């Protein structure tokens, strides 16, 4: 019993000595080290959209952020959120339009649906126009640099090729999201041992590199 008590006391002494030693190590100057860095910014303004003799001014807001696909030669910027906040100065030739929606309704009720559809712009058209405006915004290059690329202005093929390059260069650290994305897009996510192609797998680095080499020819 005495032996056990001695062992326990020695163990307690050892623990306390290590704790006190650790406290000494905790003393000193506080230091910091950045692990990753990013930026988010908001752009706003007004632009005109025009088709034929119809035009309209649109106020907009867009919040941008850096995507993880950045490399040493370029910065990839994506739109996190956007909104057309107001529409003003709608014109059909020299005729001002007070309410585009009401005019479209009247035209459709009069059997002029084709004309109604040509007046105004849908959400996809507005976003496409907004991307062009953002790329040329005076603060876009000023904030993000002359090599900045707007993600939404790229085609789907261009986006996936960029993701594929990113995976090949950062396979061990990029996580599974991009691997699954390019696997599904390029059809390289099938188990070669599964004749029915039922099993979905994450493409290996070798498979990704082979696909990149094939696309780079």
C-alpha positions in Angstrom: 0.0 0.0 0.0 2.9 2.3 0.9 4.5 1.5 -2.5 1.3 2.5 -4.3 1.0 5.8 -2.4 4.7 6.5 -3.3 4.0 5.9 -7.0 1.0 8.1 -6.9 2.9 10.9 -5.2 5.7 10.6 -7.7 3.2 10.7 -10.6 1.5 13.8 -9.1 4.9 15.5 -8.7 5.7 14.7 -12.3 2.4 16.1 -13.6 2.8 19.3 -11.6 6.4 19.8 -12.7 5.3 19.4 -16.4 2.4 21.8 -15.9 4.6 24.4 -14.3 7.2 23.9 -17.0 4.5 24.4 -19.6 3.4 27.6 -18.0 7.0 28.9 -18.3 6.9 28.0 -22.0 3.6 30.0 -22.4 5.4 33.1 -21.3 6.9 35.5 -23.9 5.8 37.6 -26.9 2.5 36.9 -28.6 3.0 36.0 -32.2 0.6 35.5 -35.1 0.8 33.6 -38.4 -1.6 33.9 -41.2 -2.8 30.5 -42.6 -5.1 31.6 -45.5 -6.2 34.9 -46.7 -9.2 36.1 -48.7 -11.2 39.2 -49.5 -14.9 40.1 -50.1 -16.1 43.4 -51.5 -19.2 45.0 -52.8 -19.7 46.8 -56.0 -22.7 49.0 -57.0 -23.7 51.3 -59.7 -26.1 51.8 -62.6 -26.0 50.5 -66.2 -28.2 50.6 -69.3 -29.5 47.5 -71.1 -30.8 47.9 -74.6 -32.4 45.7 -77.3 -33.6 47.2 -80.5 -35.3 50.5 -79.6 -36.1 49.4 -76.0 -33.7 50.5 -73.2 -33.8 50.6 -69.4 -31.5 51.8 -66.7 -30.8 49.3 -63.8 -29.3 50.0 -60.4 -27.3 47.0 -59.1 -25.5 45.6 -56.1 -23.0 42.7 -56.2 -20.9 41.1 -53.5 -17.7 39.5 -54.7 -15.2 37.0 -53.2 -12.1 35.2 -54.1 -12.5 31.6 -55.1 -10.0 28.9 -53.8 -9.0 28.3 -57.5 -6.4 31.2 -57.4 -2.9 30.4 -58.5 0.3 32.4 -59.0 -0.7 33.9 -62.3 -4.4 34.8 -61.8 -7.1 35.5 -59.2 -10.5 34.1 -59.7 -13.4 36.3 -58.4 -16.9 35.0 -58.1 -20.3 36.7 -57.4 -21.6 35.7 -54.0 -24.8 37.7 -54.1 -26.3 40.2 -56.5 -29.5 42.2 -57.0 -31.0 44.5 -59.5 -32.3 47.0 -57.0 -34.3 49.4 -59.2 -35.2 50.0 -62.8 -35.6 53.6 -64.2 -35.8 55.5 -67.4 -37.4 52.7 -69.5 -37.8 53.8 -73.0 -39.4 52.4 -76.2 -37.9 54.6 -78.8 -38.8 58.1 -77.7 -41.7 56.9 -75.6 -41.1 56.7 -71.8 -42.5 53.6 -70.1 -43.8 54.1 -66.6 -44.3 50.4 -65.8 -42.7 47.7 -68.0 -44.6 44.9 -66.4 -48.0 46.5 -67.0 -47.1 47.2 -70.7 -46.1 43.6 -71.2 -49.4 42.4 -69.7 -51.4 44.8 -71.9 -49.6 43.6 -75.0 -50.1 39.9 -74.2 -53.8 40.6 -73.5 -54.0 42.2 -77.0 -52.5 39.1 -78.6 -49.0 40.6 -79.0 -47.1 38.1 -76.8 -44.0 38.1 -79.2 -43.7 41.9 -78.8 -44.3 41.7 -75.0 -41.5 39.1 -74.7 -39.0 41.5 -76.4 -39.7 44.2 -73.9 -37.7 43.9 -70.7 -35.1 41.4 -69.7 -35.2 38.2 -67.7 -33.0 37.3 -64.7 -30.4 35.4 -66.8 -30.0 38.3 -69.3 -29.6 40.7 -66.4 -27.0 38.6 -64.7 -25.1 38.2 -68.0 -25.1 42.0 -68.5 -24.1 42.5 -64.9 -21.0 40.3 -65.4 -19.9 42.5 -68.3 -20.4 45.6 -66.2 -18.5 44.2 -63.2 -15.5 43.1 -65.3 -15.3 46.7 -66.5 -16.0 48.3 -63.2 -13.2 50.8 -62.3 -12.7 49.2 -58.9 -12.7 45.6 -60.0 -9.1 45.6 -61.4 -8.1 48.2 -58.9 -9.0 45.9 -56.0 -8.3 42.5 -57.4 -5.5 43.2 -59.9 -5.2 43.2 -63.7 -5.1 39.4 -63.8 -8.4 38.9 -62.0 -11.0 36.8 -63.8 -14.7 36.9 -63.1 -15.9 33.3 -62.6 -19.4 33.8 -63.9 -18.1 35.3 -67.2 -16.4 32.0 -68.1 -18.1 29.2 -70.0 -18.9 25.9 -68.3 -16.1 24.2 -70.2 -13.6 27.0 -69.1 -14.8 26.7 -65.5 -14.3 22.9 -65.3 -11.0 23.0 -67.0 -9.8 25.5 -64.4 -11.1 23.2 -61.7 -9.3 20.2 -63.2 -6.0 22.1 -63.3 -6.6 23.1 -59.7 -7.2 19.5 -58.6 -4.1 18.3 -60.4 -1.9 20.9 -58.7 -3.5 20.5 -55.3 -4.8 17.0 -55.2 -3.8 16.2 -51.6 -5.3 19.4 -50.1 -8.2 20.4 -52.3 -10.8 18.2 -50.7 -13.3 16.0 -52.4 -15.8 18.7 -53.7 -13.8 19.7 -56.8 -12.8 16.1 -57.5 -16.4 15.0 -57.5 -17.3 18.0 -59.7 -14.8 17.3 -62.4 -15.4 13.5 -62.1 -19.0 13.9 -62.9 -18.5 16.6 -65.7 -15.8 14.6 -67.5 -17.2 11.2 -66.8 -14.1 10.0 -65.0 -15.8 9.0 -61.8 -16.7 5.5 -62.8 -15.1 2.4 -61.3 -13.1 0.7 -64.1 -13.8 -2.7 -62.5 -17.5 -2.1 -62.5 -18.9 -3.2 -65.9 -22.3 -1.7 -65.3 -20.8 1.7 -64.2 -23.0 1.7 -61.1 -20.3 2.7 -58.6 -19.4 6.4 -58.5 -15.8 7.0 -57.3 -13.5 9.9 -56.8 -11.0 10.1 -59.7 -7.4 9.4 -58.8 -4.7 12.0 -59.4 -3.4 9.9 -62.3 -6.8 9.9 -63.9 -7.1 13.6 -63.5 -3.7 14.2 -65.0 -4.5 12.0 -67.9 -7.7 14.0 -68.6 -5.8 17.3 -68.3 -3.2 16.1 -70.7 -5.9 15.0 -73.2 -7.6 18.4 -73.0 -4.3 20.3 -73.4 -3.4 18.7 -76.7 
